[in-house]
């Protein structure tokens, strides 16, 4: 039995997932395993439902069919208290950071602490400061508002909030979108360093082949309502036209040869 098939080694297990809108099927009975401790990259063309897949797992969308298990718990069968306990075990970094503009960086980081814990304001301040340092932001960033931050700093602030509750599982939705190449490279390095030091499982939605090369252990490719999973070395030999173009096109070759 492969490691991916052993249920006790899985962070996420998906079977028969169907998602759709307005009569159009986006995911047609997808199966996917995410192994504990790995970085799984999720890629696909426009409209293949990369973010939809992530939102289904974290409970922001209800699938039409299928089963989703996170850490061995079937999410559709959990009551409110059980779901709340499970949500404490993951953090989510949405595209653009999704920071509240009326709050400082420190206050943004404290949002999940206020929602899920009863800790004192003093302790929340200390945790916010720790997370700010963890993601490589300067100490004075905590008192700043999102409008005062660069694009890269906003991404790091969003990541600090996603890590506020010390999660085991981290969801990242297009984390390097809109960043210049240098900032994107630094963010990729940060994610990989944090994954190793905190022993995180990372579910990473991206379109950036440089990020895939730098960060991921395996890649799930959404194509034609289905999903194909492998490493870069195996997927470059796949015969599906989109996968061939993605990995063997000019940009793909440049990234993989660098």
Secondary structure by P-SEA (a helix, b strand, c coil): cccccccccccbbbcbbbbbccccccccbbbbbbcccbbbbbbbcccccaaaaaaaaaccccccbbbbbccccccccccaaaaaaaaaabbbbcccccccccccaaaaaaaaaaacccccaaaaaaaaaaaaaaacccccccccccccccaaaaaaaaaaaaacccccbbbbccccccccaaaaaaaaaaaaaaaaaaccccccccccaaaaaccccbbbbbcccbbbbbcaaaaaacccaaaaaacccaaaaaaaac
